[in-house]
Amino acid sequence: MGVCGSKPKGCVGMKDKLKLQKKRRRQRTRRTKKTHSSNNKNRVEPSDPKDLSFSNPAYQGSIADVSQAGSLSNVVTPRFSNQVTHGNGTDSQLNFDDPQNEVKNPASLDKSSSQYEDENARMNDSGMLHNCGFISNAFLPCLACDESLDVKRKSPSLGGPSSRKRLSLIPSFKWSEGQENPILSLAKPIIQRPIAGSQIMCSPLEKKMSECWSRIEPSTFKVRGRNYTKDKKKEFAPNYAAYIPFGVDVFLSPRKINHVARFVELPAVDSQGEVPPILVVNLQIPLYPATIFQNEYDGAGMSFVFYFKLSENYSEDLPAHFRENFRRIIANETEKIKGFPMDMNASFRERLKILGRVVNVEDLQLSAAERKLMHAYNEKPVLSRPQHEFYSGENYFEIDLDIHRFSYIARKGFETFQDRIKHSVFDFGLTIQGNKAEDLPECMLCCLRLKEIDYTKYCQLSF
């Protein structure tokens, strides 16, 4: 039963089926060996170790010069080997997350499970792997991986504590000290001791112009109102500010410019009041790529420098509590704050708060995700602590706001937004946070508007 005794044509027994399958498997194995042998002869090997553009320290290598474009797509992650070649001697970008970049081996066209197992066994024995990607038209020859080259899988562990320790010593991907930032290379000649506010001109608020700044009313910002401790509601700020803007500069530099007031020529104003007659705000923005495990907070960047003069009606317009809190900030006084498990002393300078907003969000052509983030965080106040420094001079008080030391997410946001600065209209202001009823309402320390400033057009400052 179940066996055809006469074995007519088209009727094959179970044993014959198994023999036929084994025969086909052996044929596929021979074809695979021939394919691998031909591929191995055509492999492209680097002729000189100097040709290698990247060597991972985790594999006893070293990091060579990173592309000046600052693109992290040029960097091979630790999952891949240290052998990368480039076609025609030029650097190209490779996105390992793009499935189109994967090169299929002709031997892998047959999807049978038996062939897959045979190929894996052979490759594990001989050390051969498929080509796993390309740079432009040049193939990456056999990048060594521990597992399959599906980059969407979770990367395997790279060894014991010693390997993890070596990985932790990888420096941040910044331009080498001997290399010049591409943005700085486009800058105008280095200038020495310019007149404060001579770089960017002033224009009326209602006039639509680029590459300029304008005065704005303090009442356009929302701050904590008089009853904030009870109702938690914010109100428009009183329509007066402690300082009035009189100039804006943009400077590029290979590293942060601290205490920028030393390197510009400020107006000669006598200081006879209770507070300095000139306020300088130095907004320091990095121009190098943001990295998660960053251990250095200095490098190529730009400084937006705002200059303000004391309001003529400072004593009459500003309430007594605001003037007293600002005096304490200048004197760097401390206050006692209730906390758990014990009270602690904190500097009044930790109350300094940044107010910023992009006015023309709809003109920036943001994606849906970017638009959602912009609406969520635009106009959100943020305390400047601890990324700030304060300097006092003969007739000025300077506040440096260091974005180099912001969190990774904030720095990454600034990095992705850099190309849109020249299309943005941005309002900036400072206030002193009121934590108690007697510190309310909050008042504006200073404020102004920047209109579509292309920072790449400006000079480097000699310091």
PLY file of the C-alpha trace (Angstrom):
ply
format ascii 1.0
element vertex 463
property float x
property float y
property float z
element edge 462
property int vertex1
property int vertex2
end_header
0.00 0.00 0.00
1.24 3.43 -0.84
4.02 2.08 -3.14
3.64 1.75 -6.85
4.95 -1.75 -7.61
5.27 -1.35 -11.32
6.81 2.09 -10.96
5.24 3.66 -14.00
6.60 6.91 -15.43
5.98 9.86 -13.04
5.70 7.70 -9.93
8.76 8.04 -7.68
9.26 6.32 -4.33
10.24 8.06 -1.08
13.84 6.87 -1.31
14.15 8.22 -4.83
12.85 11.59 -3.67
15.51 11.78 -0.93
18.25 10.82 -3.39
17.06 13.47 -5.81
17.09 16.15 -3.09
20.63 15.19 -1.98
21.80 15.31 -5.59
20.39 18.82 -6.06
21.92 19.95 -2.75
25.36 18.75 -3.85
24.97 20.60 -7.16
24.07 23.82 -5.35
27.05 23.36 -3.02
29.44 23.03 -5.97
27.98 26.13 -7.63
28.35 28.06 -4.38
32.01 27.05 -4.00
32.75 28.21 -7.54
31.03 31.54 -6.92
32.92 32.15 -3.68
36.19 31.22 -5.34
35.64 33.72 -8.15
34.58 36.43 -5.72
37.62 35.83 -3.55
39.94 36.34 -6.53
38.26 39.68 -7.32
38.54 41.06 -3.80
40.07 44.53 -3.51
42.59 44.79 -0.70
44.12 48.06 0.54
47.72 48.28 -0.60
48.91 50.60 2.13
47.74 51.03 5.72
47.88 54.77 5.11
44.95 54.40 2.71
42.64 53.42 5.54
40.34 56.29 6.39
39.19 54.94 9.72
40.62 52.65 12.36
38.64 51.84 15.46
40.55 52.11 18.77
38.55 49.17 20.08
40.44 47.04 17.60
43.90 48.43 18.41
43.67 51.03 15.66
43.55 54.83 15.66
41.17 57.48 14.48
42.27 59.30 11.36
41.07 62.68 10.23
37.31 62.91 10.19
35.72 64.57 7.18
35.57 68.32 7.51
31.91 68.22 6.59
31.25 66.95 10.08
28.83 64.30 8.87
28.53 61.33 11.18
27.56 59.19 8.19
31.24 59.13 7.24
32.11 57.35 10.45
32.13 53.56 10.61
30.65 52.34 13.84
32.53 49.90 16.11
30.43 47.07 14.73
32.44 47.14 11.52
36.08 46.45 10.88
38.83 49.00 10.33
39.18 48.38 6.60
37.36 50.94 4.46
38.47 52.00 1.00
37.17 54.81 -1.15
36.65 54.85 -4.89
38.93 57.10 -6.92
40.68 58.29 -3.78
37.79 60.58 -2.73
35.69 60.50 0.41
32.05 59.56 0.01
29.20 59.03 2.42
27.65 55.70 3.27
24.39 55.36 5.14
24.36 51.95 6.77
20.65 52.34 7.57
19.71 52.44 3.87
18.67 48.98 2.66
19.51 50.00 -0.90
23.17 50.13 0.02
23.30 46.38 0.65
24.99 44.37 -2.11
23.56 40.92 -2.59
25.89 38.02 -3.36
24.77 36.01 -6.38
25.19 32.85 -4.36
22.51 34.00 -1.94
19.72 34.10 -4.52
18.61 30.63 -3.59
16.64 30.95 -0.36
16.55 27.30 0.65
17.34 26.67 4.30
19.79 23.89 3.53
21.97 26.14 1.38
21.84 28.89 4.00
23.15 26.48 6.65
25.88 25.14 4.35
27.06 28.65 3.46
27.18 29.73 7.10
29.24 26.72 8.04
31.70 27.32 5.21
32.08 31.02 5.95
32.67 30.37 9.64
35.40 27.91 8.77
37.14 29.95 6.09
36.53 33.46 7.49
34.85 34.68 4.30
31.88 37.03 4.43
29.69 38.69 1.82
30.24 42.24 0.64
28.04 44.30 2.94
27.79 47.76 1.39
29.26 50.32 -0.96
30.60 53.85 -1.01
29.38 55.53 -4.21
30.46 53.00 -6.86
33.29 51.42 -4.84
32.64 48.29 -2.82
33.64 47.81 0.80
35.67 44.59 0.66
34.48 42.15 3.26
33.86 44.31 6.32
34.26 41.90 9.21
31.16 41.48 11.36
30.32 39.09 14.16
26.83 38.35 12.93
24.61 38.90 9.91
24.99 42.27 8.23
21.41 43.31 8.90
22.16 46.69 10.48
18.71 46.96 11.99
19.52 44.14 14.39
20.84 44.98 17.84
24.62 45.11 17.74
26.32 42.32 19.69
28.49 42.81 22.73
32.05 43.77 21.85
33.73 41.72 24.49
34.52 41.98 28.18
35.28 44.94 30.42
38.60 45.63 28.68
36.89 46.11 25.32
34.22 48.35 26.83
36.95 50.37 28.51
38.73 50.89 25.19
35.47 52.00 23.58
34.92 54.55 26.33
38.24 56.16 25.42
37.10 57.02 21.89
37.26 60.83 21.58
34.37 62.91 20.32
34.14 63.25 16.54
35.40 66.82 16.14
37.72 68.36 13.64
41.36 67.76 14.40
43.33 70.63 15.83
45.34 71.01 12.64
42.25 71.13 10.44
40.14 74.20 9.78
36.40 74.23 10.24
34.80 74.64 6.77
32.58 77.44 8.06
35.55 79.34 9.48
37.41 78.97 6.18
34.64 80.98 4.49
34.89 83.82 6.98
36.32 87.25 6.23
39.77 88.25 7.51
40.36 88.30 11.26
39.53 91.65 12.86
41.01 93.18 15.98
39.17 95.24 18.57
36.16 96.33 16.49
33.69 98.97 17.65
30.91 97.31 19.63
27.81 96.85 17.47
29.50 97.67 14.16
28.89 94.28 12.50
25.08 94.30 12.14
22.91 97.30 11.42
19.69 98.32 13.17
16.35 98.64 11.36
12.80 99.63 12.35
10.73 96.76 13.66
8.03 97.06 11.01
10.50 97.09 8.09
11.12 93.73 6.45
14.88 93.43 6.12
17.47 90.69 6.56
20.88 90.90 8.24
19.68 93.37 10.90
18.28 93.69 14.41
15.38 95.69 15.87
14.06 96.87 19.19
10.89 95.21 20.47
8.47 96.01 23.23
9.07 94.07 26.48
5.32 93.52 26.73
5.47 91.00 23.85
6.95 88.40 26.26
4.88 86.42 28.74
6.26 86.16 32.28
5.03 85.18 35.73
2.32 87.59 36.84
1.62 89.15 40.19
-0.61 86.24 41.32
1.48 83.42 39.82
2.04 81.71 43.18
-1.75 81.24 43.43
-3.10 80.76 39.91
0.11 79.69 38.04
-0.82 81.97 35.16
1.56 83.98 33.04
0.89 87.50 31.82
2.44 89.92 29.37
5.44 91.61 30.94
5.30 95.28 31.98
6.19 97.45 29.00
9.61 98.56 30.24
13.03 96.94 30.45
16.10 97.65 32.54
18.39 97.88 29.46
17.81 99.12 25.90
19.74 97.54 22.95
22.20 99.66 20.96
24.19 97.11 18.93
24.68 93.48 17.83
27.79 91.66 16.60
28.44 88.18 15.20
31.93 86.73 15.56
33.33 83.38 14.41
36.20 81.74 16.25
38.12 78.44 16.41
37.18 78.20 20.10
34.83 79.90 22.55
35.28 83.61 23.16
34.90 84.18 26.89
34.59 87.69 28.29
34.20 89.16 24.81
33.93 92.74 26.15
37.73 92.75 26.53
38.19 92.47 22.77
35.78 95.15 21.51
35.65 98.90 21.93
32.72 99.83 24.17
31.34 103.37 24.43
32.95 105.54 27.08
30.24 105.93 29.70
30.75 106.93 33.30
29.55 104.42 35.88
28.03 106.34 38.76
24.77 104.48 39.44
23.98 101.38 41.44
24.29 99.14 38.36
26.70 99.25 35.36
25.57 101.47 32.46
26.35 98.79 29.81
25.15 95.19 29.69
26.86 92.72 27.32
25.25 89.35 26.54
27.45 86.79 24.77
25.49 83.87 23.27
28.07 81.14 22.49
26.91 78.58 19.90
29.03 75.56 18.82
29.65 74.77 15.14
31.06 71.26 15.62
28.90 68.10 15.66
27.14 67.23 18.91
28.12 63.88 20.46
26.47 61.96 23.28
29.64 61.08 25.20
31.21 64.49 24.93
34.04 65.26 27.33
35.14 68.55 25.81
33.00 71.68 25.66
35.08 73.93 23.48
35.78 74.20 19.79
34.83 76.09 16.65
31.79 78.26 17.17
30.14 81.63 16.86
29.18 84.35 19.30
26.07 86.47 18.99
26.97 89.49 21.12
24.21 91.88 22.23
24.97 95.30 23.70
22.50 97.16 25.92
22.58 100.52 27.70
20.86 101.29 30.98
17.37 102.76 30.64
17.06 106.43 31.51
14.00 105.62 33.65
15.54 102.58 35.33
14.89 103.76 38.90
11.39 105.07 38.12
10.02 102.27 35.92
11.49 99.13 37.46
9.97 97.94 40.77
12.15 97.85 43.87
12.18 94.05 44.14
13.52 93.66 40.58
16.26 96.26 41.06
17.30 94.60 44.34
17.45 91.14 42.75
19.54 92.44 39.86
21.93 94.12 42.28
22.31 90.78 44.08
23.08 89.05 40.78
25.85 91.53 40.02
27.27 91.14 43.55
26.92 87.33 43.32
25.03 87.08 46.60
23.40 83.89 47.84
20.03 83.06 49.32
18.78 80.23 51.50
16.44 77.76 49.79
14.32 75.22 51.61
15.09 71.69 50.56
15.10 68.07 51.63
16.68 66.87 53.87
18.12 70.28 54.75
18.15 73.86 53.57
20.87 75.00 51.20
22.39 78.22 49.92
22.06 79.11 46.23
23.40 81.98 44.19
21.00 84.65 42.97
22.59 84.19 39.56
20.81 80.87 39.24
17.57 82.81 38.83
18.61 84.26 35.47
16.13 83.04 32.84
16.32 83.01 29.04
13.25 83.81 26.93
13.47 82.94 23.24
11.06 82.40 20.38
11.11 81.97 16.61
8.61 84.44 15.16
8.28 83.14 11.59
7.84 79.41 12.22
5.53 79.00 9.22
8.19 80.35 6.83
10.85 77.76 7.70
9.33 74.78 5.84
9.65 72.41 8.77
8.72 68.76 8.64
5.78 67.48 10.67
8.04 66.23 13.47
10.08 69.46 13.51
6.92 71.55 13.55
5.57 69.58 16.49
8.78 70.09 18.47
8.87 73.78 17.58
5.34 74.36 18.84
6.10 72.38 22.00
9.29 74.23 22.96
9.05 77.61 21.23
8.79 80.45 23.79
9.56 78.04 26.64
11.69 79.86 29.25
14.82 78.14 30.52
17.12 78.94 33.42
20.65 79.65 32.25
22.26 77.75 35.13
24.83 76.29 35.23
25.87 77.07 31.65
26.62 80.74 32.28
29.50 82.94 33.35
29.57 86.54 34.59
32.25 89.21 34.17
32.43 92.75 35.51
34.38 95.62 33.98
34.89 99.29 34.66
31.58 100.34 33.12
29.95 97.07 31.99
28.54 93.76 33.19
28.82 90.74 30.88
26.75 87.56 30.83
28.08 84.60 28.79
25.47 81.97 27.88
27.39 78.81 26.92
25.39 76.51 24.63
28.53 74.34 24.25
27.68 72.94 27.70
23.97 72.37 27.07
22.57 68.84 27.05
23.07 66.61 24.02
19.44 66.98 22.90
19.60 70.78 23.08
22.93 70.90 21.21
21.60 68.52 18.57
18.59 70.79 18.13
20.84 73.80 17.59
22.95 71.77 15.16
19.97 70.79 12.99
18.65 74.35 13.13
21.88 76.07 12.05
21.03 76.07 8.34
17.74 77.82 9.09
19.18 80.67 11.17
19.59 82.81 8.06
15.85 82.45 7.40
14.67 82.95 10.99
13.32 85.94 12.85
14.26 85.39 16.49
13.27 87.24 19.67
15.61 87.09 22.65
15.14 88.31 26.20
16.35 87.88 29.78
14.46 88.12 33.05
14.96 87.19 36.71
12.76 84.37 37.91
10.42 85.21 40.76
10.04 82.32 43.20
8.12 84.20 45.89
5.14 86.51 45.89
7.34 89.48 46.76
9.45 88.84 43.61
6.45 89.16 41.27
5.63 90.26 38.67
8.70 89.38 36.65
10.18 92.20 34.58
12.38 92.16 31.49
16.07 92.76 31.97
16.66 93.20 28.21
15.21 92.12 24.85
15.66 92.51 21.08
14.83 90.88 17.71
17.25 89.33 15.18
16.20 89.24 11.50
17.53 86.56 9.16
21.22 86.72 10.00
23.59 84.54 7.96
26.44 83.99 10.41
28.76 82.59 7.71
29.25 86.10 6.29
30.92 87.53 9.38
34.50 87.81 10.55
36.67 85.99 13.02
37.55 87.96 16.11
41.14 88.19 17.27
41.40 87.43 20.98
0 1
1 2
2 3
3 4
4 5
5 6
6 7
7 8
8 9
9 10
10 11
11 12
12 13
13 14
14 15
15 16
16 17
17 18
18 19
19 20
20 21
21 22
22 23
23 24
24 25
25 26
26 27
27 28
28 29
29 30
30 31
31 32
32 33
33 34
34 35
35 36
36 37
37 38
38 39
39 40
40 41
41 42
42 43
43 44
44 45
45 46
46 47
47 48
48 49
49 50
50 51
51 52
52 53
53 54
54 55
55 56
56 57
57 58
58 59
59 60
60 61
61 62
62 63
63 64
64 65
65 66
66 67
67 68
68 69
69 70
70 71
71 72
72 73
73 74
74 75
75 76
76 77
77 78
78 79
79 80
80 81
81 82
82 83
83 84
84 85
85 86
86 87
87 88
88 89
89 90
90 91
91 92
92 93
93 94
94 95
95 96
96 97
97 98
98 99
99 100
100 101
101 102
102 103
103 104
104 105
105 106
106 107
107 108
108 109
109 110
110 111
111 112
112 113
113 114
114 115
115 116
116 117
117 118
118 119
119 120
120 121
121 122
122 123
123 124
124 125
125 126
126 127
127 128
128 129
129 130
130 131
131 132
132 133
133 134
134 135
135 136
136 137
137 138
138 139
139 140
140 141
141 142
142 143
143 144
144 145
145 146
146 147
147 148
148 149
149 150
150 151
151 152
152 153
153 154
154 155
155 156
156 157
157 158
158 159
159 160
160 161
161 162
162 163
163 164
164 165
165 166
166 167
167 168
168 169
169 170
170 171
171 172
172 173
173 174
174 175
175 176
176 177
177 178
178 179
179 180
180 181
181 182
182 183
183 184
184 185
185 186
186 187
187 188
188 189
189 190
190 191
191 192
192 193
193 194
194 195
195 196
196 197
197 198
198 199
199 200
200 201
201 202
202 203
203 204
204 205
205 206
206 207
207 208
208 209
209 210
210 211
211 212
212 213
213 214
214 215
215 216
216 217
217 218
218 219
219 220
220 221
221 222
222 223
223 224
224 225
225 226
226 227
227 228
228 229
229 230
230 231
231 232
232 233
233 234
234 235
235 236
236 237
237 238
238 239
239 240
240 241
241 242
242 243
243 244
244 245
245 246
246 247
247 248
248 249
249 250
250 251
251 252
252 253
253 254
254 255
255 256
256 257
257 258
258 259
259 260
260 261
261 262
262 263
263 264
264 265
265 266
266 267
267 268
268 269
269 270
270 271
271 272
272 273
273 274
274 275
275 276
276 277
277 278
278 279
279 280
280 281
281 282
282 283
283 284
284 285
285 286
286 287
287 288
288 289
289 290
290 291
291 292
292 293
293 294
294 295
295 296
296 297
297 298
298 299
299 300
300 301
301 302
302 303
303 304
304 305
305 306
306 307
307 308
308 309
309 310
310 311
311 312
312 313
313 314
314 315
315 316
316 317
317 318
318 319
319 320
320 321
321 322
322 323
323 324
324 325
325 326
326 327
327 328
328 329
329 330
330 331
331 332
332 333
333 334
334 335
335 336
336 337
337 338
338 339
339 340
340 341
341 342
342 343
343 344
344 345
345 346
346 347
347 348
348 349
349 350
350 351
351 352
352 353
353 354
354 355
355 356
356 357
357 358
358 359
359 360
360 361
361 362
362 363
363 364
364 365
365 366
366 367
367 368
368 369
369 370
370 371
371 372
372 373
373 374
374 375
375 376
376 377
377 378
378 379
379 380
380 381
381 382
382 383
383 384
384 385
385 386
386 387
387 388
388 389
389 390
390 391
391 392
392 393
393 394
394 395
395 396
396 397
397 398
398 399
399 400
400 401
401 402
402 403
403 404
404 405
405 406
406 407
407 408
408 409
409 410
410 411
411 412
412 413
413 414
414 415
415 416
416 417
417 418
418 419
419 420
420 421
421 422
422 423
423 424
424 425
425 426
426 427
427 428
428 429
429 430
430 431
431 432
432 433
433 434
434 435
435 436
436 437
437 438
438 439
439 440
440 441
441 442
442 443
443 444
444 445
445 446
446 447
447 448
448 449
449 450
450 451
451 452
452 453
453 454
454 455
455 456
456 457
457 458
458 459
459 460
460 461
461 462
